[in-house]
Amino acid sequence: MTAFRAIDDGSQMAIQAGDVPSQSGGVCGLNNNPSAACDRGAEDAAFDALYPPTVRAISRRFWTPVGVARHAVQLLRQSGARTVLDVGSGVGKFVLVAAAVAPEMRFVGVEQRRHLVEVAQHVQSQLRLPNASFSVGEATMMPWRGFDGFYFFNPFAENLFVNGDQIDSAVELSGSRFVRDVSRIERALSTAPLGTAVVTYHGMSGRMPACYELSRCERAGSDWLRLWVKNREHAEGVLHRAG
Ligand SMILES: C[S@@+](CC[C@H](N)C(=O)[O-])C[C@H]1O[C@@H](n2cnc3c(N)ncnc32)[C@H](O)[C@@H]1O
């Protein structure tokens, strides 16, 4: 069992690594207390207590809920993925929960905002999760070799939000950047090896290349988790609907 403990205020939550949600049963059963297990609000409040108040304040909108992260890990694990990239990892909430739930897998987060990566690394050092790592970077420009799984929580949509609805103004956010980033990830996914697994929450901002098959679609949090698996070689220009 991995215990999450906030050094600052002493709040605590526990996650049992083997206790993943059932396929149809949603995202309950996250800790050892059955009555608390279905209380997703409490679970997220406990995890978010690890973060500074400014990060906590935007959690509901921008960071993956604990139960959704566990559910996503289950899909990635079942697809055979072992090394997963979170494209736009923010303060690391998905990566950290995933690393606790699946110690046999490796989770890497890449995030464009340095200050968010620093927060993620600080919490990681508190939680001591050796199978998680974070780096600052442009996710669409880095080599994606070495990953057999990807997680997207609609990372590029923020480019289309109005001022005030964005995380901050520390990076370029624009419609043209949205188009550029989305077309880069569509290309990168197209050329990924056969068997590559992609899990999306609130979509992946673009369209899945048609060489990916939608293998699972399950209700989670405020949307759906979709598992896509690349099952044939890419034919130029063929894309699925947004997913
Ligand atoms: C909706 S948040 C999701 C955060 C995290 N994946 C989670 O689920 O908790 C999307 C994040 O993607 C980051 N992002 C967007 N475009 C990016 C890019 N091109 N390269 C790196 N990070 C990016 C944003 O800065 C933001 O932190």
The ligand as an ORCA input file, in Angstrom:
! r2SCAN-3c Opt
* xyz 0 1
  C      -5.777     19.825    -18.791
  S      -4.143     19.927    -18.097
  C      -3.863     18.197    -17.686
  C      -2.749     17.984    -16.694
  C      -2.443     16.525    -16.361
  N      -2.264     15.731    -17.570
  C      -3.529     15.901    -15.528
  O      -4.313     15.157    -16.133
  O      -3.638     16.121    -14.327
  C      -3.201     20.122    -19.615
  C      -1.744     20.512    -19.395
  O      -1.076     20.395    -20.652
  C      -0.085     21.384    -20.735
  N       0.248     21.577    -22.151
  C      -0.564     22.045    -23.118
  N       0.079     22.064    -24.297
  C       1.328     21.591    -24.076
  C       2.449     21.361    -24.913
  N       2.403     21.608    -26.221
  N       3.587     20.865    -24.359
  C       3.638     20.613    -23.032
  N       2.602     20.812    -22.184
  C       1.453     21.284    -22.704
  C      -0.732     22.584    -20.072
  O       0.236     23.536    -19.659
  C      -1.498     21.946    -18.920
  O      -0.722     21.918    -17.755
*
